[in-house]
C-alpha cells in the first residue's frame, strides 16, 4: 500500500517544483540562429559544379535542378525546401546529408519523392519517372556538395 501513495505524492512534488521554479527569461528560450530560411539569403547552387552520383550524368543533375526550381515538370520542391535546398519551416534541409525518411542514397531519395507524390497527388508538380530520377540525383548532389 505504501507504493500506491508514493507515486501520487512524487507527482505532486514534481508539479509543485515546476510551479515554484523561477521563470526562464525570454532570451534564454531564443534559438541561437534563426530557423531555416527565415533570415538568410538563399543562393541557388550552380548545378554545373555539383557532384554527380554514380550511375547518373551531369544532365540528370541539371534536369533535376530545373525540376526542383519549377522550371520543368511544374516542380514544386523549392517552395518547401528553399531555393538553396536548406529548408524552410515547411520543408527540411536537404543539404546537410541527414534525411528523415531516407538513408540519402539516390534510390531511397527517389522512394521518398514517390511516397510524397502518392500522399499528396499534384503537390509536387507533374513529375514523370525521368523527372523523379533527376530530382533524386539533384537532391543527392546538393547533399554532397562542398561547403
C-alpha positions in Angstrom: 0.0 0.0 0.0 2.9 2.3 0.6 3.9 2.3 -3.1 0.4 3.5 -4.2 0.7 6.6 -2.1 4.3 7.4 -3.1 3.6 7.7 -6.8 0.9 10.4 -6.5 2.9 12.2 -3.8 6.0 12.2 -6.1 3.9 13.5 -9.0 2.5 16.3 -6.7 6.0 17.2 -5.6 7.3 17.4 -9.2 4.3 19.6 -10.1 4.8 22.0 -7.2 8.5 22.2 -8.0 7.7 23.2 -11.6 5.3 25.9 -10.4 7.7 27.3 -7.9 10.8 27.3 -10.1 12.0 30.6 -11.4 10.7 31.6 -14.8 13.2 31.4 -17.7 14.0 34.7 -19.3 12.7 35.2 -22.8 16.3 35.5 -24.0 17.1 32.0 -22.7 14.5 30.4 -24.8 15.5 32.0 -28.1 17.2 30.0 -30.8 20.9 30.7 -31.4 20.3 31.2 -35.1 17.1 31.9 -37.0 15.3 28.8 -38.1 15.9 27.6 -41.6 15.3 30.2 -44.3 13.6 33.0 -42.4 16.6 35.4 -42.3 19.2 34.0 -44.7 19.9 34.9 -48.3 19.0 31.9 -50.4 21.5 31.2 -53.1 20.8 28.5 -55.7 23.8 26.2 -56.0 25.0 26.0 -59.6 24.1 22.6 -61.0 27.1 22.5 -63.2 29.5 22.4 -60.3 27.6 19.9 -58.1 28.9 16.3 -57.7 27.3 13.7 -59.8 26.0 10.4 -58.2 27.3 7.1 -59.5 25.2 5.8 -62.3 23.9 9.3 -63.3 25.1 12.1 -65.6 25.6 15.8 -65.3 22.5 16.1 -67.5 20.4 14.3 -64.8 21.6 16.7 -62.1 21.0 19.8 -64.3 17.5 18.5 -65.2 16.8 17.7 -61.5 17.8 21.3 -60.7 15.3 22.6 -63.2 12.5 20.4 -61.8 13.4 21.3 -58.2 13.2 25.0 -59.0 9.9 24.8 -61.0 11.5 25.3 -64.4 10.5 21.9 -65.7 7.6 19.5 -65.0 5.9 22.2 -62.8 8.2 21.1 -60.0 7.4 22.5 -56.6 10.3 21.3 -54.5 11.9 24.7 -53.8 8.6 26.0 -52.4 9.1 24.0 -49.3 12.8 23.1 -49.3 14.0 26.6 -50.3 15.8 27.8 -53.3 19.1 26.7 -51.8 17.6 23.4 -50.5 18.5 24.4 -46.9 14.9 24.1 -45.8 12.0 26.3 -44.7 9.5 26.0 -41.9 7.6 23.7 -44.2 10.4 21.5 -45.6 13.6 20.1 -44.1 17.2 20.9 -45.1 18.3 18.7 -48.0 21.9 19.9 -48.0 23.0 18.6 -44.6 23.2 15.0 -45.6 20.8 13.9 -42.8 17.5 12.7 -44.0 14.4 12.0 -42.0 12.8 9.5 -44.4 15.9 8.2 -46.3 19.4 6.9 -46.0 20.5 9.6 -48.5 21.1 7.2 -51.4 19.6 8.2 -54.8 17.4 5.1 -54.6 16.0 6.0 -51.2 15.6 9.6 -52.1 13.6 8.5 -55.2 11.5 6.3 -52.9 10.8 9.2 -50.6 9.8 11.5 -53.5 7.4 8.9 -54.9 5.9 8.4 -51.5 5.3 12.1 -51.1 3.7 12.2 -54.6 1.4 9.4 -53.6 0.4 11.0 -50.3 -0.3 14.4 -51.8 -1.0 14.0 -55.5 -0.3 17.0 -57.7 1.5 18.9 -54.9 5.0 18.1 -56.3 4.2 19.0 -59.8 3.7 16.9 -62.9 6.7 14.7 -62.5 7.3 11.7 -64.8 9.6 8.9 -63.8 12.6 10.5 -65.5 11.9 13.8 -63.6 11.8 11.9 -60.3 15.1 10.2 -61.2 16.6 13.6 -62.0 15.3 15.3 -58.8 16.6 12.4 -56.7 20.1 12.8 -58.4 19.9 16.6 -57.7 19.0 16.2 -54.1 21.8 13.7 -53.7 24.2 16.2 -55.3 23.2 19.2 -53.1 23.6 16.9 -50.0 27.1 16.1 -51.1 28.4 19.5 -52.3 31.4 21.1 -50.8 30.6 23.6 -48.1 
